[in-house]
Amino acid sequence: MNYCSSRGVEFHDQEFPHNLTPLIDPKGTLIHKDWDTLKWESARTYFEGEKFYLFNGISPEDIGQQAIGDCYLLGAISCLATQPGLVKRLFDIEDINKYGVYSVWLNINGKWN
């Protein structure tokens, strides 16, 4: 966030651009047929004028596997959701910020990143 705040710019993820590219499988087709109607917006734009809640209750039943192959991550989060405080500890902030910067703590190979 320091980079964005010192330059007064909004964050844009170079590895997950705001277009359909990350949603296309290796064969060149959209992972889900209805995703061509998606509109990319920042949380700040989407929730403008509304109260934003990162957490409005946490439950393992909140997790829903869809077309993206991320069941390893969703399974881990679902296990954590049996103790909601553990899920909340993964997130550094709970408010929308004007730079679009949000961080999540992940333990990768025994090291917190």
N, C-alpha and C positions, 0 to 999 in steps of 0.2 A: 504494500500500500504506500510505502514511502516514495517509491518511484512515481506512482500516479499522482500523489498529493503534491510532490515537489514540482511536477510539470503541469498540474491541473488537467490531466487527461483521464479518460475512462479506460479501464482495463479491457483488452481484447486478447483472448487466448489464441496464440498462433497454432497450437496443436489441436484445437477444437474450434475451427472457424465458425462464424455465424452464417452458415449456409448448409446445404444438404450433403456436402462432401463426407462428413463423419457418419452419415446415416446410410451410406452406400456400401453394399457388400463387395467382396473381391470380384464378383462377376459383373459388377457395374449396375446392379439394380438396387432400388431402395429396399431397405430391410423390412419396412412395413408399407403397404400400398397407399395408405392414407396420409403418409408423412409429407407428401408433396404440397399439402395445404398448410404446413406449419408456417408460423410467423415468428421470427426471432426478435425478442425484446429483452431488455435488461429488467431485472427485478424492480429497479427504481421506476422505470417507465410503466411496467405492468401493474404495479401496486400504487401508482401515483394517486395521492389523496386518500388512500385507504390505510387502515392499520394493518401492519404486516406482522404475522406470527410465524416464526420459524418452527416453533413447536406448539401445537394445540392438542396436547395429548400424544403419547408415544405408546405403540402397541406392536407386537410381532405381526398382527394381522394387517398392519398398514402396508406391508411389503407385498408387491404384486409383480411377479416375473412376467415380462413381455417378450418382445422379439430380440432384444439385444442380449448377447451371451454374457451376462454379468451375474449369474446366479451365485458365483463364489462370493461376490461382494454383498449381494442382497441376503444371502444366507447368514453371513457374519453379522450384518446389521440387525437382522431379525433376532438372532441370539442375544445381541446386546439389548435389544428393545424389551427383553423380559425384565431388565433393570433400567428404566428410562434415564436415570442419572448418568449412566455410562454413555449413552448416546449424546446427551447434552454436553458432556465433557469433551467430545470430539470437535466441537465447533467453538471457534474463538469469539465469534460475535453473533448477536441475534437480531441486529438491526440492519436495515438497508443503508448502504452508504453511497455517496455520489460517485465514487470511483468504480463501483462494481467489483470490488475485491472482497472475496470471502475465502476463508481458509478452513480446512478440515484436517485434523490430526489422523494419520494412518500409521499403523505399525507394519513396517515392511521388513521382513527377515529379522525380526526382533529389535528393530530400531524405529523410534518414533520420528516421523517426518511430517 
